[in-house]
Amino acid sequence: MINKDFFQALEDLETEKKINKETFIETLEQALTSAYKKMYGEAKSAMVKLSPEKNTIRVFSYKTIVDEVTDPDKEISLKEAKLIKKSFKLGDQVLSEEATKDFGRIAAQTAKQVVMQKLKEMEREIAISELAEKEDELMTTIIKRIDNGTVYVQLSSSNTEGVMLPSDQIPGEKYNVGDRIKVYVKKIKDSFKGPQIQVTRSNIGFVRKLFELEIPEISSGDVKIKNISRDAGNRTKVAVFTDKPNLDPIGTCVGFRGQRIDTIVSELNGEKIDLIEYSEDPLEYIARALSPAQVLSVETNESLMASRVIVPDDKLSLAIGRNGQNVRLAARLTGWKIEVKPESSVSASQTDTSKDYELTELADDAFDNLEELEELDELTELEPIDFSDEPNA
């Protein structure tokens, strides 16, 4: 059976859908073999061979050469096989080409169904493979639909749909069908419906990729992001550093007249961003992480990874933040437990310590005086007088 158009269609599939022709031919051979057996029964062993170079499709039945034949439809003796070809040996297969003119409409339809199923599977595998490269990437998408708070987006580079759950959305942000939005590809997984792509705008990865997109020095590695802590929709802290002596990491991220950081803030729907210069010194790093609050002093306990930070009384609420947000983000950023105390509480503690010290000094002085009195008593102690030898009065 010769069909040049059929093999040309395979070439087109390879070009248009990037499906490997050899893999597809193998799948087709299995599908057509299955269809042939369905038509003529399972009694015979059969196979279908496709030859793209000759544009031919050939059907063969075959028998395996054995010592003793138990199934004549599938086996042949060595003696009979040698009558066909003298070089045959045990275990070889003797092929006989079958006529394909009766390989009719029913068989073709069955083969088509199997082929379409295999084609979808291969397309899905290719899609997953291509999308896997986009994991941990920033993509521009179009909102297709919104269902019960879940936003479904169309990835611009494919026909695949991305899913953004309510927990992956920026709180307070409004979404409308047809809007173009940037999303971070969080995870890609396969399902019975095809590849499912989980995208997000609330993940810290989204912020990291925005910084890489808008700040060339971060993309090139001249400025590095050490860590990010985020309360999506409210505030984000980003610790940056550089080993380039003439490069200001904070100024680089802010940009001329704040253009760079303003672009990122706009994409985050007005979310506040604190840029923190990373330091190897934990005292300095913790103090900077509590920005925008002023810090007077920091004490740390390395064994407990805990710290106590002293701030001016009027900056206490700023250091802690609404519902503890600022200190909580600072703790996530640095990896240290942070306890914030006002300056007045420390002063009161120091005053109490001073009073204790004064009382101790008084007690010590009293003790010293007591010792001096005892020494004086020893020096002035009188010896007893003996009157026995005196003359009688």
C-alpha positions in Angstrom: 0.0 0.0 0.0 1.6 3.3 -1.1 0.4 6.7 0.0 2.8 9.6 -0.7 0.4 12.2 0.8 0.2 10.2 4.0 4.0 10.5 4.6 4.0 14.1 3.6 1.4 14.7 6.3 3.9 13.1 8.8 6.6 15.6 7.6 4.1 18.5 8.1 3.4 17.2 11.7 7.0 17.2 12.5 7.5 20.7 11.2 4.3 22.3 12.6 3.9 20.5 15.9 7.5 19.5 16.5 6.6 15.8 16.8 9.5 13.5 16.0 8.7 11.6 12.9 10.4 8.4 13.9 8.5 8.3 17.2 5.3 9.0 15.4 5.9 6.3 12.8 6.5 3.8 15.6 3.2 4.8 17.2 1.5 4.5 13.9 2.9 1.0 13.3 1.5 -0.1 16.7 -1.9 1.5 16.0 -2.2 0.0 12.6 -1.1 -3.4 13.8 -3.8 -3.2 16.5 -6.4 -2.3 13.9 -5.3 -5.1 11.6 -5.6 -7.7 14.4 -9.0 -6.3 15.3 -10.1 -6.9 11.8 -8.6 -10.3 11.2 -8.5 -11.7 14.7 -5.7 -12.3 17.2 -4.9 -15.8 15.9 -2.1 -14.6 13.6 0.9 -12.7 14.8 1.1 -9.6 12.6 3.0 -6.3 12.2 2.7 -3.2 10.1 5.8 -1.6 8.7 6.0 2.0 7.4 8.8 2.9 5.1 8.9 6.7 4.6 11.8 6.5 2.2 9.7 4.4 -0.2 6.3 5.9 0.9 5.0 2.4 1.6 2.9 0.7 4.3 3.2 -3.0 4.4 1.4 -5.6 6.5 3.2 -8.8 7.5 2.1 -11.9 9.4 4.9 -13.9 11.0 5.6 -17.2 12.7 8.3 -18.0 15.2 10.6 -21.0 14.4 10.4 -23.6 17.2 11.4 -27.3 17.7 7.9 -28.5 18.3 4.9 -26.6 16.9 2.0 -26.2 19.4 0.2 -23.2 17.7 0.3 -23.5 13.9 -1.0 -19.9 13.5 2.0 -18.4 15.3 4.7 -21.1 15.1 6.6 -23.0 12.4 9.1 -25.9 12.6 12.7 -25.5 11.8 12.4 -28.0 9.0 9.6 -26.1 7.3 11.4 -22.8 7.7 14.5 -24.1 6.0 12.5 -25.0 3.0 11.8 -21.2 2.7 15.3 -20.1 3.6 18.2 -22.3 4.5 19.8 -19.8 6.9 16.9 -19.8 9.3 17.5 -21.0 12.8 15.5 -21.5 16.0 13.9 -18.3 17.3 13.9 -16.5 14.0 10.7 -15.1 12.6 9.3 -16.1 9.2 7.5 -13.1 7.6 4.7 -13.3 5.0 3.4 -10.2 3.4 -0.4 -9.9 3.6 -2.7 -8.3 1.1 -3.8 -4.8 2.3 -6.7 -4.2 -0.1 -9.1 -5.5 2.5 -7.6 -3.3 5.1 -10.8 -1.4 4.9 -12.8 1.5 6.4 -13.5 0.0 9.9 -9.8 -0.8 10.4 -8.8 2.6 9.2 -11.2 4.3 11.6 -9.9 2.2 14.5 -6.4 3.1 13.5 -7.3 6.8 13.3 -8.8 6.8 16.8 -5.7 5.2 18.3 -3.4 7.5 16.3 -5.3 10.7 17.5 -5.0 9.5 21.1 -1.3 8.9 20.7 -1.0 12.2 19.0 -2.6 14.0 21.9 -0.3 12.2 24.3 2.8 13.2 22.4 1.6 16.8 22.1 1.0 16.9 25.9 4.5 15.4 26.6 6.0 18.0 24.3 4.0 20.8 25.9 5.1 19.7 29.4 8.7 19.5 28.2 8.6 23.0 26.7 6.8 24.5 29.7 9.2 22.9 32.2 11.8 25.3 30.9 9.5 28.2 31.8 9.2 27.1 35.5 10.6 29.8 37.8 10.1 32.4 35.0 8.2 35.6 34.6 5.6 35.6 31.8 3.1 38.1 30.3 -0.4 36.5 30.1 -3.9 37.5 29.2 -6.8 36.8 31.6 -9.2 34.4 29.8 -11.8 33.9 32.6 -12.5 34.2 36.3 -14.3 31.5 38.1 -15.1 31.6 41.9 -12.1 33.8 42.5 -9.7 31.7 40.5 -8.1 33.5 37.6 -7.3 31.5 34.4 -4.7 33.1 32.1 -3.5 32.3 28.6 0.2 31.9 28.3 1.3 34.0 25.3 3.8 31.5 24.0 1.5 28.5 23.9 -2.1 27.4 24.0 -1.7 26.3 27.6 -3.8 27.7 30.4 -2.4 29.0 33.6 -4.2 28.8 36.9 -3.9 31.5 39.6 -5.6 30.5 42.8 -6.9 33.2 45.3 -3.9 32.5 47.5 -1.6 33.3 44.6 -3.2 36.7 44.0 -2.2 40.1 45.4 -4.8 41.0 48.0 -6.9 43.9 46.9 -5.9 43.6 43.2 -8.7 43.7 40.7 -8.7 41.4 37.6 -10.8 41.7 34.5 -11.1 39.3 31.5 -8.8 40.5 28.7 -6.3 42.2 31.0 -2.6 41.6 30.3 -0.8 40.7 33.5 2.7 39.4 34.5 2.8 36.2 36.5 5.4 34.0 38.0 5.3 30.3 36.9 5.4 28.5 40.2 4.8 24.9 39.3 4.0 22.7 36.3 2.3 19.4 36.8 0.6 16.8 34.5 -3.0 15.9 35.0 -5.6 13.8 33.1 -6.8 17.1 31.5 -3.3 17.9 30.3 -0.4 20.0 31.8 -1.6 22.3 34.5 0.5 25.5 35.2 0.2 27.1 38.5 1.1 30.8 38.3 1.3 33.4 41.1 1.7 37.1 41.8 2.0 36.8 45.6 5.1 34.6 45.6 8.5 36.2 46.5 9.8 34.7 43.2 7.5 37.1 41.4 9.3 40.1 43.1 12.8 38.6 42.4 12.0 38.2 38.7 10.6 41.8 38.5 13.9 43.0 40.0 15.9 41.0 37.4 13.7 42.3 34.6 13.9 46.0 35.6 17.5 46.2 37.0 20.2 45.1 34.5 22.8 45.0 37.3 20.8 42.3 39.1 20.3 40.4 35.9 24.0 40.5 35.1 25.0 39.5 38.7 26.8 42.8 39.6 24.2 43.3 42.3 22.8 40.3 44.1 19.6 39.7 46.0 20.5 38.0 49.3 17.0 37.5 50.5 13.3 38.6 50.2 10.5 38.7 52.8 7.0 39.6 51.7 3.6 40.4 52.9 1.9 40.5 49.5 -0.2 43.6 48.9 1.4 45.4 51.9 5.1 45.4 52.2 8.2 43.7 50.9 11.8 43.8 52.2 14.6 43.0 49.7 18.2 42.6 50.9 20.8 43.4 48.2 24.6 43.5 48.1 27.5 43.8 45.8 31.2 43.1 45.8 31.9 45.9 43.4 33.5 48.7 45.4 32.2 51.6 43.2 28.6 50.3 43.0 25.9 51.4 45.3 23.4 48.5 45.5 20.5 50.6 46.9 21.0 53.4 44.5 21.2 51.0 41.6 17.9 49.4 42.5 16.2 52.8 43.0 17.4 54.2 39.7 17.4 57.7 38.3 14.7 59.7 40.1 13.3 56.4 41.4 12.3 55.2 38.0 13.3 51.6 38.5 11.8 51.0 41.9 8.6 52.9 40.9 8.1 50.6 37.9 8.3 47.6 40.3 6.0 49.2 42.8 3.5 49.9 40.1 3.5 46.3 38.9 3.0 45.2 42.6 -0.1 47.5 42.8 1.5 50.0 45.1 3.0 47.5 47.5 5.7 49.2 49.7 9.3 48.0 49.2 12.1 48.5 51.7 15.6 48.1 50.1 18.1 46.8 52.7 21.8 46.6 52.1 23.0 43.2 53.3 25.8 43.0 55.8 27.8 40.1 57.1 27.6 41.7 60.6 24.3 40.5 62.1 24.1 43.6 64.4 24.2 45.9 61.4 22.0 43.7 59.2 19.3 43.4 61.8 19.3 47.2 62.4 19.0 47.9 58.7 16.2 45.3 58.3 14.0 47.2 60.6 13.9 50.1 58.2 12.3 52.7 58.1 12.6 52.7 61.9 15.7 54.2 63.6 17.7 51.7 65.8 19.8 52.8 68.8 21.4 49.5 69.6 21.3 45.7 68.9 22.2 42.8 71.2 22.4 39.2 69.9 22.5 35.7 71.3 24.0 33.6 68.6 23.3 30.3 70.3 19.5 31.1 70.2 19.7 33.2 67.0 17.8 35.8 69.0 18.3 39.6 69.2 17.1 42.6 71.3 16.8 45.9 69.5 16.5 49.3 71.3 14.6 52.1 69.4 13.6 55.6 70.5 10.2 55.7 72.2 8.6 57.6 69.4 9.8 55.1 66.8 8.6 51.9 68.6 5.3 51.6 66.7 7.2 52.2 63.4 9.8 49.5 64.2 7.1 47.0 65.1 4.7 48.0 62.3 1.0 47.4 62.0 0.1 44.1 63.6 3.8 43.4 64.0 4.4 43.4 60.2 7.7 45.3 60.1 9.5 43.3 62.8 8.1 40.1 61.4 9.4 40.8 57.9 12.7 41.8 59.3 13.0 38.5 61.2 12.2 36.5 58.0 14.7 38.6 56.1 17.6 38.1 58.5 16.7 34.7 60.0 17.0 36.1 63.5 14.4 36.4 66.2 13.9 40.1 67.0 12.6 41.6 70.2 12.0 45.4 70.0 12.3 47.5 73.1 11.8 51.2 73.7 14.7 53.3 75.0 12.8 54.3 78.2 12.4 50.7 79.3 16.2 50.2 79.1 16.9 53.5 81.0 14.5 52.4 83.8 16.3 49.0 84.0 19.7 50.8 84.2 18.4 53.0 87.0 17.2 50.0 89.0 20.6 48.5 88.5 22.3 51.7 89.7 20.2 51.6 92.9 21.1 48.0 93.5 24.8 49.0 93.1 24.5 51.9 95.6 22.9 49.6 98.2 25.7 47.1 97.7 28.3 49.8 98.2 26.6 50.9 101.5 26.6 47.4 102.7 30.3 47.0 101.8 31.1 50.3 103.6 29.3 49.1 106.7 31.1 45.8 106.7 34.4 47.6 106.3 33.5 49.9 109.3 32.6 46.9 111.4 36.0 45.4 110.7 37.8 48.6 111.7 35.8 48.7 115.0 36.8 45.2 115.8 40.4 46.0 115.1 40.1 49.1 117.4 38.7 46.9 120.2 41.6 44.5 119.9 44.0 47.4 120.2 42.3 49.1 123.3 41.5 45.9 125.2 42.7 46.3 128.9 44.6 43.6 130.7 43.1 42.5 134.2 44.9 44.0 137.4 46.2 41.7 140.1 45.7 43.2 143.6 46.9 40.2 145.6 50.5 41.5 146.1 49.5 45.0 147.3 50.1 45.9 151.1 47.1 45.9 153.4 45.5 49.2 153.8 
